[in-house]
């Protein structure tokens, strides 16, 4: 395997640092997405189940129905975005590990043609 130059190694290290910062932000976004998904799912269940509530006693069925549909749509959107961000996090982590292997000399650097 060919050795990488010091300049390439420094560039890879800078990329790894930046990508780690982005992965940390993405991890926080994933947690927020899962939390919002759970909240919207609970509100959707409450709205469509018709269960009696001691706190909100005088909400009409039509209002609950509207709240249920809105939160269902939000739940689907947040769920899809959370799944996509989880996939992005996984792929980003694989990329950082690949770059670390290149620096250690276990992988060969693939340059664009």
PDB file as gemmi writes it, atoms N, CA and C in Angstrom:
CRYST1    1.000    1.000    1.000  90.00  90.00  90.00 P 1                      
ATOM      1  N   UNK A   1       0.839  -1.181   0.000  1.00  0.00           N  
ATOM      2  CA  UNK A   1       0.000   0.000   0.000  1.00  0.00           C  
ATOM      3  C   UNK A   1       0.881   1.240   0.000  1.00  0.00           C  
ATOM      4  N   UNK A   2       0.436   2.211  -0.744  1.00  0.00           N  
ATOM      5  CA  UNK A   2       1.234   3.428  -0.830  1.00  0.00           C  
ATOM      6  C   UNK A   2       0.975   4.313   0.390  1.00  0.00           C  
ATOM      7  N   UNK A   3       2.037   4.971   0.797  1.00  0.00           N  
ATOM      8  CA  UNK A   3       1.929   5.870   1.941  1.00  0.00           C  
ATOM      9  C   UNK A   3       1.298   7.177   1.494  1.00  0.00           C  
ATOM     10  N   UNK A   4       0.596   7.818   2.416  1.00  0.00           N  
ATOM     11  CA  UNK A   4       0.036   9.123   2.099  1.00  0.00           C  
ATOM     12  C   UNK A   4       1.016  10.188   2.569  1.00  0.00           C  
ATOM     13  N   UNK A   5       0.976  11.305   1.881  1.00  0.00           N  
ATOM     14  CA  UNK A   5       1.893  12.394   2.227  1.00  0.00           C  
ATOM     15  C   UNK A   5       1.416  13.102   3.495  1.00  0.00           C  
ATOM     16  N   UNK A   6       2.313  13.879   4.062  1.00  0.00           N  
ATOM     17  CA  UNK A   6       1.981  14.628   5.283  1.00  0.00           C  
ATOM     18  C   UNK A   6       0.853  15.620   5.008  1.00  0.00           C  
ATOM     19  N   UNK A   7       0.862  16.221   3.831  1.00  0.00           N  
ATOM     20  CA  UNK A   7      -0.188  17.190   3.474  1.00  0.00           C  
ATOM     21  C   UNK A   7      -1.553  16.502   3.392  1.00  0.00           C  
ATOM     22  N   UNK A   8      -1.590  15.314   2.772  1.00  0.00           N  
ATOM     23  CA  UNK A   8      -2.847  14.571   2.684  1.00  0.00           C  
ATOM     24  C   UNK A   8      -3.321  14.137   4.072  1.00  0.00           C  
ATOM     25  N   UNK A   9      -2.382  13.748   4.912  1.00  0.00           N  
ATOM     26  CA  UNK A   9      -2.720  13.325   6.265  1.00  0.00           C  
ATOM     27  C   UNK A   9      -3.310  14.484   7.066  1.00  0.00           C  
ATOM     28  N   UNK A  10      -2.711  15.668   6.949  1.00  0.00           N  
ATOM     29  CA  UNK A  10      -3.241  16.849   7.649  1.00  0.00           C  
ATOM     30  C   UNK A  10      -4.635  17.205   7.155  1.00  0.00           C  
ATOM     31  N   UNK A  11      -4.841  17.109   5.844  1.00  0.00           N  
ATOM     32  CA  UNK A  11      -6.160  17.384   5.272  1.00  0.00           C  
ATOM     33  C   UNK A  11      -7.193  16.397   5.794  1.00  0.00           C  
ATOM     34  N   UNK A  12      -6.811  15.110   5.854  1.00  0.00           N  
ATOM     35  CA  UNK A  12      -7.738  14.106   6.373  1.00  0.00           C  
ATOM     36  C   UNK A  12      -8.061  14.348   7.847  1.00  0.00           C  
ATOM     37  N   UNK A  13      -7.070  14.732   8.619  1.00  0.00           N  
ATOM     38  CA  UNK A  13      -7.318  15.017  10.033  1.00  0.00           C  
ATOM     39  C   UNK A  13      -8.271  16.196  10.213  1.00  0.00           C  
ATOM     40  N   UNK A  14      -8.105  17.240   9.396  1.00  0.00           N  
ATOM     41  CA  UNK A  14      -9.025  18.384   9.459  1.00  0.00           C  
ATOM     42  C   UNK A  14     -10.440  17.955   9.082  1.00  0.00           C  
ATOM     43  N   UNK A  15     -10.542  17.117   8.034  1.00  0.00           N  
ATOM     44  CA  UNK A  15     -11.862  16.623   7.625  1.00  0.00           C  
ATOM     45  C   UNK A  15     -12.506  15.796   8.722  1.00  0.00           C  
ATOM     46  N   UNK A  16     -11.700  14.985   9.396  1.00  0.00           N  
ATOM     47  CA  UNK A  16     -12.235  14.147  10.473  1.00  0.00           C  
ATOM     48  C   UNK A  16     -12.761  15.016  11.611  1.00  0.00           C  
ATOM     49  N   UNK A  17     -12.030  16.058  11.969  1.00  0.00           N  
ATOM     50  CA  UNK A  17     -12.483  16.947  13.039  1.00  0.00           C  
ATOM     51  C   UNK A  17     -13.804  17.632  12.686  1.00  0.00           C  
ATOM     52  N   UNK A  18     -13.892  18.135  11.469  1.00  0.00           N  
ATOM     53  CA  UNK A  18     -15.123  18.812  11.036  1.00  0.00           C  
ATOM     54  C   UNK A  18     -16.284  17.821  10.989  1.00  0.00           C  
ATOM     55  N   UNK A  19     -16.024  16.624  10.457  1.00  0.00           N  
ATOM     56  CA  UNK A  19     -17.095  15.631  10.367  1.00  0.00           C  
ATOM     57  C   UNK A  19     -17.546  15.156  11.744  1.00  0.00           C  
ATOM     58  N   UNK A  20     -16.631  15.068  12.700  1.00  0.00           N  
ATOM     59  CA  UNK A  20     -17.024  14.708  14.064  1.00  0.00           C  
ATOM     60  C   UNK A  20     -17.928  15.771  14.677  1.00  0.00           C  
ATOM     61  N   UNK A  21     -17.636  17.037  14.416  1.00  0.00           N  
ATOM     62  CA  UNK A  21     -18.497  18.106  14.915  1.00  0.00           C  
ATOM     63  C   UNK A  21     -19.889  18.011  14.293  1.00  0.00           C  
ATOM     64  N   UNK A  22     -19.935  17.746  12.999  1.00  0.00           N  
ATOM     65  CA  UNK A  22     -21.224  17.608  12.320  1.00  0.00           C  
ATOM     66  C   UNK A  22     -21.981  16.377  12.824  1.00  0.00           C  
ATOM     67  N   UNK A  23     -21.271  15.294  13.108  1.00  0.00           N  
ATOM     68  CA  UNK A  23     -21.926  14.095  13.630  1.00  0.00           C  
ATOM     69  C   UNK A  23     -22.499  14.338  15.018  1.00  0.00           C  
ATOM     70  N   UNK A  24     -21.818  15.144  15.827  1.00  0.00           N  
ATOM     71  CA  UNK A  24     -22.362  15.494  17.137  1.00  0.00           C  
ATOM     72  C   UNK A  24     -23.653  16.293  16.997  1.00  0.00           C  
ATOM     73  N   UNK A  25     -23.678  17.233  16.065  1.00  0.00           N  
ATOM     74  CA  UNK A  25     -24.902  18.009  15.826  1.00  0.00           C  
ATOM     75  C   UNK A  25     -26.013  17.105  15.303  1.00  0.00           C  
ATOM     76  N   UNK A  26     -25.649  16.155  14.432  1.00  0.00           N  
ATOM     77  CA  UNK A  26     -26.635  15.235  13.883  1.00  0.00           C  
ATOM     78  C   UNK A  26     -27.183  14.307  14.963  1.00  0.00           C  
ATOM     79  N   UNK A  27     -26.350  13.920  15.915  1.00  0.00           N  
ATOM     80  CA  UNK A  27     -26.798  13.077  17.023  1.00  0.00           C  
ATOM     81  C   UNK A  27     -27.845  13.828  17.861  1.00  0.00           C  
ATOM     82  N   UNK A  28     -27.612  15.114  18.104  1.00  0.00           N  
ATOM     83  CA  UNK A  28     -28.586  15.921  18.852  1.00  0.00           C  
ATOM     84  C   UNK A  28     -29.888  16.057  18.067  1.00  0.00           C  
ATOM     85  N   UNK A  29     -29.771  16.229  16.752  1.00  0.00           N  
ATOM     86  CA  UNK A  29     -30.960  16.326  15.909  1.00  0.00           C  
ATOM     87  C   UNK A  29     -31.745  15.017  15.926  1.00  0.00           C  
ATOM     88  N   UNK A  30     -31.039  13.885  15.944  1.00  0.00           N  
ATOM     89  CA  UNK A  30     -31.716  12.591  16.015  1.00  0.00           C  
ATOM     90  C   UNK A  30     -32.493  12.440  17.316  1.00  0.00           C  
ATOM     91  N   UNK A  31     -31.894  12.851  18.414  1.00  0.00           N  
ATOM     92  CA  UNK A  31     -32.586  12.777  19.704  1.00  0.00           C  
ATOM     93  C   UNK A  31     -33.836  13.657  19.711  1.00  0.00           C  
ATOM     94  N   UNK A  32     -33.697  14.864  19.177  1.00  0.00           N  
ATOM     95  CA  UNK A  32     -34.844  15.766  19.104  1.00  0.00           C  
ATOM     96  C   UNK A  32     -35.931  15.173  18.217  1.00  0.00           C  
ATOM     97  N   UNK A  33     -35.547  14.591  17.088  1.00  0.00           N  
ATOM     98  CA  UNK A  33     -36.522  13.979  16.189  1.00  0.00           C  
ATOM     99  C   UNK A  33     -37.266  12.827  16.838  1.00  0.00           C  
ATOM    100  N   UNK A  34     -36.547  11.996  17.581  1.00  0.00           N  
ATOM    101  CA  UNK A  34     -37.207  10.880  18.271  1.00  0.00           C  
ATOM    102  C   UNK A  34     -38.148  11.385  19.354  1.00  0.00           C  
ATOM    103  N   UNK A  35     -37.736  12.421  20.061  1.00  0.00           N  
ATOM    104  CA  UNK A  35     -38.586  12.998  21.096  1.00  0.00           C  
ATOM    105  C   UNK A  35     -39.865  13.588  20.487  1.00  0.00           C  
ATOM    106  N   UNK A  36     -39.718  14.377  19.412  1.00  0.00           N  
ATOM    107  CA  UNK A  36     -40.890  14.970  18.761  1.00  0.00           C  
ATOM    108  C   UNK A  36     -41.806  13.895  18.183  1.00  0.00           C  
ATOM    109  N   UNK A  37     -41.212  12.840  17.616  1.00  0.00           N  
ATOM    110  CA  UNK A  37     -42.010  11.744  17.079  1.00  0.00           C  
ATOM    111  C   UNK A  37     -42.857  11.107  18.173  1.00  0.00           C  
ATOM    112  N   UNK A  38     -42.245  10.883  19.339  1.00  0.00           N  
ATOM    113  CA  UNK A  38     -42.987  10.274  20.446  1.00  0.00           C  
ATOM    114  C   UNK A  38     -44.103  11.200  20.938  1.00  0.00           C  
ATOM    115  N   UNK A  39     -43.817  12.498  21.030  1.00  0.00           N  
ATOM    116  CA  UNK A  39     -44.838  13.450  21.489  1.00  0.00           C  
ATOM    117  C   UNK A  39     -46.005  13.503  20.504  1.00  0.00           C  
ATOM    118  N   UNK A  40     -45.695  13.622  19.214  1.00  0.00           N  
ATOM    119  CA  UNK A  40     -46.768  13.670  18.210  1.00  0.00           C  
ATOM    120  C   UNK A  40     -47.560  12.374  18.173  1.00  0.00           C  
ATOM    121  N   UNK A  41     -46.883  11.254  18.395  1.00  0.00           N  
ATOM    122  CA  UNK A  41     -47.577   9.962  18.412  1.00  0.00           C  
ATOM    123  C   UNK A  41     -48.542   9.880  19.598  1.00  0.00           C  
ATOM    124  N   UNK A  42     -48.121  10.364  20.746  1.00  0.00           N  
ATOM    125  CA  UNK A  42     -48.992  10.363  21.933  1.00  0.00           C  
ATOM    126  C   UNK A  42     -50.192  11.276  21.715  1.00  0.00           C  
ATOM    127  N   UNK A  43     -49.961  12.462  21.155  1.00  0.00           N  
ATOM    128  CA  UNK A  43     -51.079  13.389  20.899  1.00  0.00           C  
ATOM    129  C   UNK A  43     -52.032  12.802  19.869  1.00  0.00           C  
ATOM    130  N   UNK A  44     -51.490  12.146  18.832  1.00  0.00           N  
ATOM    131  CA  UNK A  44     -52.337  11.514  17.817  1.00  0.00           C  
ATOM    132  C   UNK A  44     -53.188  10.417  18.442  1.00  0.00           C  
ATOM    133  N   UNK A  45     -52.582   9.607  19.289  1.00  0.00           N  
ATOM    134  CA  UNK A  45     -53.339   8.554  19.967  1.00  0.00           C  
ATOM    135  C   UNK A  45     -54.445   9.153  20.834  1.00  0.00           C  
ATOM    136  N   UNK A  46     -54.104  10.219  21.560  1.00  0.00           N  
ATOM    137  CA  UNK A  46     -55.098  10.867  22.409  1.00  0.00           C  
ATOM    138  C   UNK A  46     -56.267  11.403  21.575  1.00  0.00           C  
ATOM    139  N   UNK A  47     -55.947  12.004  20.440  1.00  0.00           N  
ATOM    140  CA  UNK A  47     -56.988  12.638  19.631  1.00  0.00           C  
ATOM    141  C   UNK A  47     -57.910  11.614  18.977  1.00  0.00           C  
ATOM    142  N   UNK A  48     -57.357  10.510  18.494  1.00  0.00           N  
ATOM    143  CA  UNK A  48     -58.186   9.537  17.779  1.00  0.00           C  
ATOM    144  C   UNK A  48     -58.825   8.495  18.694  1.00  0.00           C  
ATOM    145  N   UNK A  49     -58.323   8.345  19.917  1.00  0.00           N  
ATOM    146  CA  UNK A  49     -58.868   7.304  20.790  1.00  0.00           C  
ATOM    147  C   UNK A  49     -60.205   7.705  21.411  1.00  0.00           C  
ATOM    148  N   UNK A  50     -60.428   9.003  21.604  1.00  0.00           N  
ATOM    149  CA  UNK A  50     -61.675   9.463  22.190  1.00  0.00           C  
ATOM    150  C   UNK A  50     -61.737   9.244  23.694  1.00  0.00           C  
ATOM    151  N   UNK A  51     -60.621   9.048  24.322  1.00  0.00           N  
ATOM    152  CA  UNK A  51     -60.612   8.823  25.769  1.00  0.00           C  
ATOM    153  C   UNK A  51     -60.977  10.099  26.511  1.00  0.00           C  
ATOM    154  N   UNK A  52     -61.639   9.922  27.620  1.00  0.00           N  
ATOM    155  CA  UNK A  52     -62.075  11.053  28.434  1.00  0.00           C  
ATOM    156  C   UNK A  52     -60.871  11.651  29.156  1.00  0.00           C  
ATOM    157  N   UNK A  53     -60.835  12.963  29.179  1.00  0.00           N  
ATOM    158  CA  UNK A  53     -59.700  13.662  29.752  1.00  0.00           C  
ATOM    159  C   UNK A  53     -60.182  14.552  30.883  1.00  0.00           C  
ATOM    160  N   UNK A  54     -59.513  14.507  32.019  1.00  0.00           N  
ATOM    161  CA  UNK A  54     -59.908  15.339  33.152  1.00  0.00           C  
ATOM    162  C   UNK A  54     -59.452  16.785  32.986  1.00  0.00           C  
ATOM    163  N   UNK A  55     -58.359  16.987  32.256  1.00  0.00           N  
ATOM    164  CA  UNK A  55     -57.823  18.338  32.106  1.00  0.00           C  
ATOM    165  C   UNK A  55     -58.548  19.097  31.008  1.00  0.00           C  
ATOM    166  N   UNK A  56     -58.697  18.465  29.853  1.00  0.00           N  
ATOM    167  CA  UNK A  56     -59.357  19.105  28.710  1.00  0.00           C  
ATOM    168  C   UNK A  56     -60.732  18.475  28.519  1.00  0.00           C  
ATOM    169  N   UNK A  57     -61.674  18.860  29.354  1.00  0.00           N  
ATOM    170  CA  UNK A  57     -62.990  18.206  29.358  1.00  0.00           C  
ATOM    171  C   UNK A  57     -63.911  18.676  28.241  1.00  0.00           C  
ATOM    172  N   UNK A  58     -63.824  19.922  27.845  1.00  0.00           N  
ATOM    173  CA  UNK A  58     -64.805  20.446  26.885  1.00  0.00           C  
ATOM    174  C   UNK A  58     -64.185  20.700  25.517  1.00  0.00           C  
ATOM    175  N   UNK A  59     -63.445  19.723  24.981  1.00  0.00           N  
ATOM    176  CA  UNK A  59     -62.959  19.798  23.599  1.00  0.00           C  
ATOM    177  C   UNK A  59     -63.881  18.932  22.758  1.00  0.00           C  
ATOM    178  N   UNK A  60     -64.426  19.513  21.704  1.00  0.00           N  
ATOM    179  CA  UNK A  60     -65.374  18.780  20.874  1.00  0.00           C  
ATOM    180  C   UNK A  60     -64.658  17.696  20.063  1.00  0.00           C  
ATOM    181  N   UNK A  61     -65.452  16.745  19.567  1.00  0.00           N  
ATOM    182  CA  UNK A  61     -64.885  15.649  18.783  1.00  0.00           C  
ATOM    183  C   UNK A  61     -64.290  16.139  17.471  1.00  0.00           C  
ATOM    184  N   UNK A  62     -64.904  17.154  16.873  1.00  0.00           N  
ATOM    185  CA  UNK A  62     -64.359  17.667  15.608  1.00  0.00           C  
ATOM    186  C   UNK A  62     -63.002  18.336  15.824  1.00  0.00           C  
ATOM    187  N   UNK A  63     -62.842  19.041  16.941  1.00  0.00           N  
ATOM    188  CA  UNK A  63     -61.548  19.657  17.253  1.00  0.00           C  
ATOM    189  C   UNK A  63     -60.496  18.587  17.501  1.00  0.00           C  
ATOM    190  N   UNK A  64     -60.874  17.547  18.237  1.00  0.00           N  
ATOM    191  CA  UNK A  64     -59.936  16.442  18.473  1.00  0.00           C  
ATOM    192  C   UNK A  64     -59.562  15.758  17.168  1.00  0.00           C  
ATOM    193  N   UNK A  65     -60.521  15.640  16.276  1.00  0.00           N  
ATOM    194  CA  UNK A  65     -60.259  15.014  14.981  1.00  0.00           C  
ATOM    195  C   UNK A  65     -59.255  15.840  14.174  1.00  0.00           C  
ATOM    196  N   UNK A  66     -59.429  17.152  14.166  1.00  0.00           N  
ATOM    197  CA  UNK A  66     -58.506  18.042  13.457  1.00  0.00           C  
ATOM    198  C   UNK A  66     -57.110  17.968  14.075  1.00  0.00           C  
ATOM    199  N   UNK A  67     -57.046  18.008  15.411  1.00  0.00           N  
ATOM    200  CA  UNK A  67     -55.753  17.890  16.094  1.00  0.00           C  
ATOM    201  C   UNK A  67     -55.102  16.551  15.753  1.00  0.00           C  
ATOM    202  N   UNK A  68     -55.902  15.501  15.701  1.00  0.00           N  
ATOM    203  CA  UNK A  68     -55.377  14.174  15.383  1.00  0.00           C  
ATOM    204  C   UNK A  68     -54.774  14.094  13.993  1.00  0.00           C  
ATOM    205  N   UNK A  69     -55.468  14.658  13.008  1.00  0.00           N  
ATOM    206  CA  UNK A  69     -54.943  14.612  11.640  1.00  0.00           C  
ATOM    207  C   UNK A  69     -53.682  15.458  11.486  1.00  0.00           C  
ATOM    208  N   UNK A  70     -53.679  16.629  12.118  1.00  0.00           N  
ATOM    209  CA  UNK A  70     -52.490  17.491  12.035  1.00  0.00           C  
ATOM    210  C   UNK A  70     -51.285  16.800  12.678  1.00  0.00           C  
ATOM    211  N   UNK A  71     -51.485  16.233  13.860  1.00  0.00           N  
ATOM    212  CA  UNK A  71     -50.364  15.578  14.520  1.00  0.00           C  
ATOM    213  C   UNK A  71     -49.958  14.285  13.818  1.00  0.00           C  
ATOM    214  N   UNK A  72     -50.896  13.628  13.158  1.00  0.00           N  
ATOM    215  CA  UNK A  72     -50.541  12.436  12.381  1.00  0.00           C  
ATOM    216  C   UNK A  72     -49.635  12.808  11.219  1.00  0.00           C  
ATOM    217  N   UNK A  73     -49.958  13.875  10.519  1.00  0.00           N  
ATOM    218  CA  UNK A  73     -49.113  14.335   9.411  1.00  0.00           C  
ATOM    219  C   UNK A  73     -47.743  14.756   9.933  1.00  0.00           C  
ATOM    220  N   UNK A  74     -47.726  15.502  11.038  1.00  0.00           N  
ATOM    221  CA  UNK A  74     -46.445  15.906  11.625  1.00  0.00           C  
ATOM    222  C   UNK A  74     -45.641  14.700  12.091  1.00  0.00           C  
ATOM    223  N   UNK A  75     -46.316  13.694  12.619  1.00  0.00           N  
ATOM    224  CA  UNK A  75     -45.647  12.479  13.077  1.00  0.00           C  
ATOM    225  C   UNK A  75     -44.988  11.759  11.901  1.00  0.00           C  
ATOM    226  N   UNK A  76     -45.674  11.685  10.793  1.00  0.00           N  
ATOM    227  CA  UNK A  76     -45.106  11.029   9.604  1.00  0.00           C  
ATOM    228  C   UNK A  76     -43.907  11.815   9.089  1.00  0.00           C  
ATOM    229  N   UNK A  77     -44.025  13.124   9.002  1.00  0.00           N  
ATOM    230  CA  UNK A  77     -42.921  13.951   8.507  1.00  0.00           C  
ATOM    231  C   UNK A  77     -41.706  13.849   9.421  1.00  0.00           C  
ATOM    232  N   UNK A  78     -41.922  14.000  10.718  1.00  0.00           N  
ATOM    233  CA  UNK A  78     -40.808  13.934  11.670  1.00  0.00           C  
ATOM    234  C   UNK A  78     -40.206  12.532  11.677  1.00  0.00           C  
ATOM    235  N   UNK A  79     -41.037  11.513  11.570  1.00  0.00           N  
ATOM    236  CA  UNK A  79     -40.535  10.140  11.537  1.00  0.00           C  
ATOM    237  C   UNK A  79     -39.643   9.889  10.335  1.00  0.00           C  
ATOM    238  N   UNK A  80     -40.073  10.340   9.167  1.00  0.00           N  
ATOM    239  CA  UNK A  80     -39.256  10.163   7.958  1.00  0.00           C  
ATOM    240  C   UNK A  80     -37.946  10.943   8.046  1.00  0.00           C  
ATOM    241  N   UNK A  81     -38.026  12.173   8.539  1.00  0.00           N  
ATOM    242  CA  UNK A  81     -36.808  12.969   8.671  1.00  0.00           C  
ATOM    243  C   UNK A  81     -35.846  12.355   9.690  1.00  0.00           C  
ATOM    244  N   UNK A  82     -36.375  11.770  10.751  1.00  0.00           N  
ATOM    245  CA  UNK A  82     -35.529  11.122  11.749  1.00  0.00           C  
ATOM    246  C   UNK A  82     -34.862   9.885  11.162  1.00  0.00           C  
ATOM    247  N   UNK A  83     -35.604   9.110  10.393  1.00  0.00           N  
ATOM    248  CA  UNK A  83     -35.009   7.930   9.746  1.00  0.00           C  
ATOM    249  C   UNK A  83     -33.901   8.348   8.795  1.00  0.00           C  
ATOM    250  N   UNK A  84     -34.141   9.390   8.009  1.00  0.00           N  
ATOM    251  CA  UNK A  84     -33.110   9.859   7.077  1.00  0.00           C  
ATOM    252  C   UNK A  84     -31.878  10.387   7.815  1.00  0.00           C  
ATOM    253  N   UNK A  85     -32.093  11.076   8.926  1.00  0.00           N  
ATOM    254  CA  UNK A  85     -30.937  11.590   9.666  1.00  0.00           C  
ATOM    255  C   UNK A  85     -30.180  10.468  10.371  1.00  0.00           C  
ATOM    256  N   UNK A  86     -30.879   9.405  10.780  1.00  0.00           N  
ATOM    257  CA  UNK A  86     -30.192   8.246  11.354  1.00  0.00           C  
ATOM    258  C   UNK A  86     -29.323   7.547  10.319  1.00  0.00           C  
ATOM    259  N   UNK A  87     -29.832   7.433   9.093  1.00  0.00           N  
ATOM    260  CA  UNK A  87     -29.046   6.838   8.012  1.00  0.00           C  
ATOM    261  C   UNK A  87     -27.834   7.711   7.703  1.00  0.00           C  
ATOM    262  N   UNK A  88     -28.044   9.025   7.692  1.00  0.00           N  
ATOM    263  CA  UNK A  88     -26.937   9.947   7.448  1.00  0.00           C  
ATOM    264  C   UNK A  88     -25.882   9.842   8.544  1.00  0.00           C  
ATOM    265  N   UNK A  89     -26.317   9.721   9.786  1.00  0.00           N  
ATOM    266  CA  UNK A  89     -25.382   9.577  10.902  1.00  0.00           C  
ATOM    267  C   UNK A  89     -24.561   8.297  10.758  1.00  0.00           C  
ATOM    268  N   UNK A  90     -25.227   7.214  10.412  1.00  0.00           N  
ATOM    269  CA  UNK A  90     -24.523   5.935  10.255  1.00  0.00           C  
ATOM    270  C   UNK A  90     -23.484   6.009   9.143  1.00  0.00           C  
ATOM    271  N   UNK A  91     -23.872   6.583   8.008  1.00  0.00           N  
ATOM    272  CA  UNK A  91     -22.936   6.692   6.891  1.00  0.00           C  
ATOM    273  C   UNK A  91     -21.787   7.650   7.196  1.00  0.00           C  
ATOM    274  N   UNK A  92     -22.066   8.726   7.915  1.00  0.00           N  
ATOM    275  CA  UNK A  92     -21.011   9.659   8.299  1.00  0.00           C  
ATOM    276  C   UNK A  92     -20.005   9.021   9.233  1.00  0.00           C  
ATOM    277  N   UNK A  93     -20.506   8.202  10.151  1.00  0.00           N  
ATOM    278  CA  UNK A  93     -19.616   7.505  11.069  1.00  0.00           C  
ATOM    279  C   UNK A  93     -18.729   6.508  10.319  1.00  0.00           C  
ATOM    280  N   UNK A  94     -19.304   5.814   9.335  1.00  0.00           N  
ATOM    281  CA  UNK A  94     -18.510   4.897   8.515  1.00  0.00           C  
ATOM    282  C   UNK A  94     -17.421   5.646   7.757  1.00  0.00           C  
ATOM    283  N   UNK A  95     -17.743   6.836   7.260  1.00  0.00           N  
ATOM    284  CA  UNK A  95     -16.771   7.626   6.511  1.00  0.00           C  
ATOM    285  C   UNK A  95     -15.619   8.077   7.405  1.00  0.00           C  
ATOM    286  N   UNK A  96     -15.931   8.487   8.625  1.00  0.00           N  
ATOM    287  CA  UNK A  96     -14.875   8.905   9.551  1.00  0.00           C  
ATOM    288  C   UNK A  96     -13.969   7.716   9.882  1.00  0.00           C  
ATOM    289  N   UNK A  97     -14.565   6.555  10.120  1.00  0.00           N  
ATOM    290  CA  UNK A  97     -13.757   5.370  10.412  1.00  0.00           C  
ATOM    291  C   UNK A  97     -12.881   4.980   9.224  1.00  0.00           C  
ATOM    292  N   UNK A  98     -13.412   5.129   8.013  1.00  0.00           N  
ATOM    293  CA  UNK A  98     -12.629   4.843   6.808  1.00  0.00           C  
ATOM    294  C   UNK A  98     -11.437   5.799   6.703  1.00  0.00           C  
ATOM    295  N   UNK A  99     -11.671   7.076   6.988  1.00  0.00           N  
ATOM    296  CA  UNK A  99     -10.570   8.041   6.929  1.00  0.00           C  
ATOM    297  C   UNK A  99      -9.524   7.761   8.001  1.00  0.00           C  
ATOM    298  N   UNK A 100      -9.955   7.293   9.170  1.00  0.00           N  
ATOM    299  CA  UNK A 100      -8.986   6.922  10.207  1.00  0.00           C  
ATOM    300  C   UNK A 100      -8.147   5.722   9.772  1.00  0.00           C  
ATOM    301  N   UNK A 101      -8.765   4.772   9.072  1.00  0.00           N  
ATOM    302  CA  UNK A 101      -8.015   3.620   8.574  1.00  0.00           C  
ATOM    303  C   UNK A 101      -6.992   4.047   7.527  1.00  0.00           C  
ATOM    304  N   UNK A 102      -7.334   5.044   6.716  1.00  0.00           N  
ATOM    305  CA  UNK A 102      -6.391   5.554   5.715  1.00  0.00           C  
ATOM    306  C   UNK A 102      -5.183   6.172   6.416  1.00  0.00           C  
ATOM    307  N   UNK A 103      -5.442   6.937   7.467  1.00  0.00           N  
ATOM    308  CA  UNK A 103      -4.342   7.581   8.187  1.00  0.00           C  
ATOM    309  C   UNK A 103      -3.452   6.529   8.854  1.00  0.00           C  
ATOM    310  N   UNK A 104      -4.061   5.472   9.397  1.00  0.00           N  
ATOM    311  CA  UNK A 104      -3.285   4.421  10.044  1.00  0.00           C  
ATOM    312  C   UNK A 104      -2.538   3.552   9.036  1.00  0.00           C  
ATOM    313  N   UNK A 105      -2.910   3.627   7.777  1.00  0.00           N  
ATOM    314  CA  UNK A 105      -2.238   2.857   6.742  1.00  0.00           C  
ATOM    315  C   UNK A 105      -2.886   1.516   6.456  1.00  0.00           C  
ATOM    316  N   UNK A 106      -4.082   1.264   6.990  1.00  0.00           N  
ATOM    317  CA  UNK A 106      -4.767  -0.010   6.762  1.00  0.00           C  
ATOM    318  C   UNK A 106      -5.569  -0.013   5.470  1.00  0.00           C  
ATOM    319  N   UNK A 107      -5.887   1.150   4.953  1.00  0.00           N  
ATOM    320  CA  UNK A 107      -6.644   1.284   3.706  1.00  0.00           C  
ATOM    321  C   UNK A 107      -5.858   2.154   2.746  1.00  0.00           C  
ATOM    322  N   UNK A 108      -6.131   1.968   1.475  1.00  0.00           N  
ATOM    323  CA  UNK A 108      -5.469   2.759   0.446  1.00  0.00           C  
ATOM    324  C   UNK A 108      -6.342   3.965   0.118  1.00  0.00           C  
ATOM    325  N   UNK A 109      -5.719   5.110  -0.049  1.00  0.00           N  
ATOM    326  CA  UNK A 109      -6.435   6.337  -0.362  1.00  0.00           C  
ATOM    327  C   UNK A 109      -6.935   6.273  -1.795  1.00  0.00           C  
ATOM    328  N   UNK A 110      -8.234   6.443  -1.981  1.00  0.00           N  
ATOM    329  CA  UNK A 110      -8.841   6.441  -3.314  1.00  0.00           C  
ATOM    330  C   UNK A 110      -8.996   7.875  -3.774  1.00  0.00           C  
ATOM    331  N   UNK A 111      -8.219   8.256  -4.750  1.00  0.00           N  
ATOM    332  CA  UNK A 111      -8.287   9.612  -5.285  1.00  0.00           C  
ATOM    333  C   UNK A 111      -9.254   9.642  -6.458  1.00  0.00           C  
ATOM    334  N   UNK A 112      -9.969  10.765  -6.629  1.00  0.00           N  
ATOM    335  CA  UNK A 112     -10.879  10.873  -7.781  1.00  0.00           C  
ATOM    336  C   UNK A 112     -10.086  10.892  -9.079  1.00  0.00           C  
ATOM    337  N   UNK A 113     -10.633  10.261 -10.081  1.00  0.00           N  
ATOM    338  CA  UNK A 113      -9.943  10.143 -11.386  1.00  0.00           C  
ATOM    339  C   UNK A 113     -10.171  11.368 -12.237  1.00  0.00           C  
TER     340      UNK A 113                                                      
END                                                                             
